[in-house]
Amino acid sequence: MSYYQKEISKILEKTNHAEIDPRHVEGYMRLEHSTLDGLSSAQFKKEIFISIACIKEGGVDMAESNAKSFGL
C-alpha cells in the first residue's frame, strides 16, 4: 500500500467508508491531480470525498478500471 493509500485509508476509516478501496480513491484523485504532494491537508480530504461520490456514482468496476489505468 502506497503512502497516499495509507493516508486515504485512515480518512476512510474515520468517516465510516472503510469498505472503499483506497486505490479506487487515489485513482479518481489522480484524474484531477497528477501529483498529490501539492495538496493541502484540507484539499486532500476534500478530494477524497469527491472521489467517494465518483465511486458511488460510477460503481466499483469503473473505479477498478480507473485505478488500474494509473498502475494502482
Residue pairs with C-beta under 8 A, 6 or more apart in sequence:
1 9
1 22
2 26
2 72
4 22
4 26
4 29
4 36
5 22
5 23
5 26
5 72
6 22
7 44
8 22
8 25
8 26
8 48
9 18
9 22
11 45
11 48
12 18
12 20
12 22
12 25
12 48
17 52
20 52
20 55
21 60
21 63
21 64
21 67
23 67
23 72
24 51
24 55
24 60
24 63
24 64
24 66
24 67
25 48
25 51
25 52
25 55
26 36
26 51
26 67
26 70
26 72
27 51
27 63
27 66
27 67
27 68
27 69
27 70
27 72
28 50
28 51
28 54
28 55
28 63
28 66
29 36
29 47
29 48
29 50
29 51
30 36
30 70
31 66
32 47
33 39
33 47
36 44
39 47
54 63
55 63
